[in-house]
Amino acid sequence: HDDNNNNKKKNGTNGVSSTATGNIVTTTGQKLAEHIALIPILRSGLGMVDAMLELLPNASVHHIGMYKVLGQNPVQYFNRLPKDCQSDVAYVLDPLIQTSSTVMSVLGILKKWGVPKIHLVAVLASRKGLEQIVAAHPDVTITVGTIDEELREEDGVVLPGMGDAGDRLFGTVDTSVYDEALLHPSKRKRSTDS
């Protein structure tokens, strides 16, 4: 079919064309990037990996572990990026963006690694954190589920927020803060007077 061959030539390797007989229609679309990397920020980003792998089953997963120290720059404690970047695009997965310092550190790491395109995916973000990311990294695409307006200055917690996403994901809450009756039985204190 001539139109189909013209589409293939016009779109090059980015175009995907198909033809079939019967009830199937000829279509032209876009092909996904060849090498996609998912970069969950440990620990909380792990909760987003399975859903992203359902959408992008051929993506590779590389982990970066960061933790925050109040009043200081985030600390990297784990990095499993390959030595040489073979990825066309990296999807950074972090459910909660508060002050943005952790995400900004990871974006800097990925740019030094050499990935040409970065997409940040989050469930919840503070407006202030998003504004800082956009100002520092205008080339990064950002997808966020919802934005909270308030960011508590003394500790960088977004309000109303969702609490510590990693603690929620792994059930590692500080039991001294919560009513023990509301905790999962495995997290309750063991009674010694039985």
ABEGO torsion letter per residue (X at the ends): XAAAAAAAAAAEAABBBBBBBEABBBBBBBBBBABBBBBBBOAAAAAAAAAAAAABAABBBBBBBBBBBBGBBBBBABBABBABBABABBBBBBABBBAGAAAAAAAAAAAAAGBABBBBBBABBBAAAAAAAAAABAABBBBBABBBABBBAAAGBBOAEAEBAAAAAAGBBBAAABBAAABBAAABBBBABX
